Amino acid sequence: MNEKIEKLKELVKKSNNIVFFGGAGVSTESGIPDFRSKDGLYNQKYKYPPELILSHEFFLQRTEDFYEFYRDKLNSLKYEPNITHFKLAELEQLGKVKAVVTQNIDGLHQKAGSKNVFELHGSVLRNYCMNCNKFYDGEYIFSSKGIPRCDCGGIIKPDVVLYQEGLDDATLEGSIKAIREADMLIIGGTSLTVYPASGLINYFNGDNLVLINKDATSFDSMANLVINEKLGGVFSEL
């Protein structure tokens, strides 16, 4: 482990355009549950399967049931960034990390101080009226009851990518550009099984690919360095 940490330090030191690509494992150490582990949201029992609840069709047809689950399980406002979030923000301030590409919707990277963040699946912090497009913050949604409505009467929808919805074009293009131009790509806290997000790493043309995840992934053989440890333990050494 110490040898791998030293190698990671060495790679970070000689790199000047690092992109970090992260998943749910980045935020689990803040207390936010992931989706696919044995204790994750997808392995808990509900009236409807979480994958169904978090779909575009379910949102339109059973909006109140959607919001009951959403408020109960996806409220990240009460959580704080952890050492990984803070270290990435610090590395950005030092000019090392040029972008963070995240699959998370909790806004913790920005809360820690990162500026250039591409949120592939949106954010619970942004919500818009489906009728007039008026903006509402996360606090408004999570403190509301029933179906949140705009002043105009329209239903407010979270700016998160639900199943059956496509990724935002500008966010996707920005992520691809950042990864393509990077000389080092650090992938952390993701099993790399969610497409199309995981397919973005195929755009990396740089020198050093680092994978940090508790479990092995199907992309491990492509990496210069694989560290099967918790992110917090690794980033606390940087």
N, C-alpha and C positions, 0 to 999 in steps of 0.2 A: 504493500500500500504506500509506504513512504517513498519508494522508488517512483511509483506512478505519479504521486503528488509532485515530486521534484521535476519529473518530465513535463507535467502540465505547467508548472511555474516557468520552466525554460521555454516552452512553446508560447506562452502568453507574453513573456518578456521580448521575444524576437518578432512577435506579430504586431502589426499596426492597423489591421482592419478585421477585427473579430466580430462575428455575428453569433449571438446566442439564440438557439431554437429550443423552446421549452414547452413542456406539457404539464399535466396535473400534478406530477411529482414535485414541481417547483413550489407549489402552494400547500401541499399536505403538511409540511412542517410548520405552517402557520395555523394549522387546525382545520383547514378546508378539506372535506372528504373528496377523494377522487371518484371515478366512475366505474372502473373495471376491476379493481382489486376485490378480494373476498369481502371486505367491509365497505366497498364502494356503493354508490347510489344504485347501480344497475343490479346489484345483488340483494337489495332490500325489497320488501314486499309492500306493494301499494294496491289501491283499488284498480289502477291501470298500470301497465309496464312503463317505467320511466322513459324508455325509447319512444313509446307512443305519445306520452304526455308532451315530450319535448319536440313534437313534430308540428309543422305548419298547419296541417289539416286539423289536428287536435286543437291547436290554438284558436282556429276560426270556429270550430264546431262546439267546443266545450271550454270556452274562455275562462269561466269561473273556476272550473276544476284545474285548468292550467295554472292559474294564479295562486290557487291554494297550495299546489306543489311548489311553485316557483318561490313564493315567499318563505315557505318552510325549509326548502333545501338549497336555494341558490343565493341567499342573502349574504354577500361577502363584506358588507359594510362594517360588521363588528370585528373583522379580522385585521391583523397588522402584518406588514411585510416581515420576512425572516432574513437570516444572514445572506442567503443566496440573492434575494432581491437587492439588498443593500450593497453587496459586493459588486454586482453587475452595474449598479448606478455609479459606484465609485470608479470602476474601470471605464465607464463612459466618460466621466469627468476627467480622467487621466488621458483620454484620447485613444484608448485601446479598443473598447467596444463601440462599434459604430451603430449597431441596431440590435434590438431584441425582437424576435418573432415569436409570438406566444399563441398557444391554443386556448389559454385561459381567459375567462371573462370577468375576473375579479378586480382588475385595476390595481393590483398590488405593486406591479413594476413602477407605475407612475407615482404611486404613493411613496415608494422608496426613493424616488428622485430620477428615475430613468426618463429621458426625454423622447428618444426616437424609438417608439414601440409600435410594432405592427400587430394588431389584435385580430388574428385570422377569424375568430368566431365571435367577434363583437365584444360588448361590455355591458354589464348590468348597470353601470353608471350612466348610461345614455338610454333614453326612452323617447319615443316620438308618437304623436297623435297620427293615427292612420288616415285621418280626414284632412287636417290642415298642416300636419308635420311640425306642430309646436313641440319644443323640447321640454322634457321633464327629467329631473335628476333621480338617482336611485332612491334617495331618501323619501321622495314623494311616493314612489311605487310601493316600497316596502312598508310604509306607514299607512297606506290606503287600505280600504276594505273592499271585498268583492272585486268587480271589474273596474279598474281605474279608468276614469274618463277625463277627457280634455274639457276646457271651458266651452268649446264649441259643441260638445256632446259626443265627439268621436272617441273610439276605444284607443287607449295608449298601448303601444307594443314595445317591449324591450328591444334594444338594438343588439340582439344576439342572433346568431345563425342557428335556426332550428333545422331539424331533419326535413328534407324535401326543399330546402332553400340553398341557393348558391352562395359562395363566398363573395364578399365585396370586391369588385374589379380593381379599384385603386389600391386597396390593402394588399391584394394578391400580387399585383404588379410591383408594388414597393418592396414586398418581401422577396420576390424573385430577384429583383435588381440588387438588393442588399446582399443576398446569399451568393449571387453570381460574382459580385465584386470582392467578396471577402477573401482574405488570405488564410483565415482560420475559422472553422465552424465548430462551435461547441453545442452539442445536443444534450439536453438534460431533462430528466424526469418525464420521459415519454417512452411508451412501448413502440412508437412509430407504426401503429396499426390503423390510425384514423386517416382516411383519404378524403379529399385530395391534399390535406395539409402535409402528411408525411412525404408525399411525392416531391415536395419542394427541395428536399436535400439533394435531389438529382441535378439541381442547377449549380451545385457547388463545384468550382473548378480550382479551388485554392490548394495549398500545400498540406494543411493539417486538419484532419477531421477527428474530433474527440467525442466519445460517447460516455456519458455519465448517467447510469441508471441502476437501480437496485437489481433488476433482472436483465438477463441477456435479451438482445433484440435481433431481428433478422438482418440488421445492417451492420452488426459488429465486425464482420469480416472486412468491411470497407474502411474501417477506422484505423488511424495511426496509433490511437490510444483508447483503451476501453477501461473504465473504472466502474466496477459494480458495487457502489457504495451510495449512501444517502448524500444528496447534494449539499446539505448543510455542513456535513463533516468535511467534504472536499473544499467547498468555497471558503470555509472558515480558515483554511490554511493558505489562501492566496493573499 
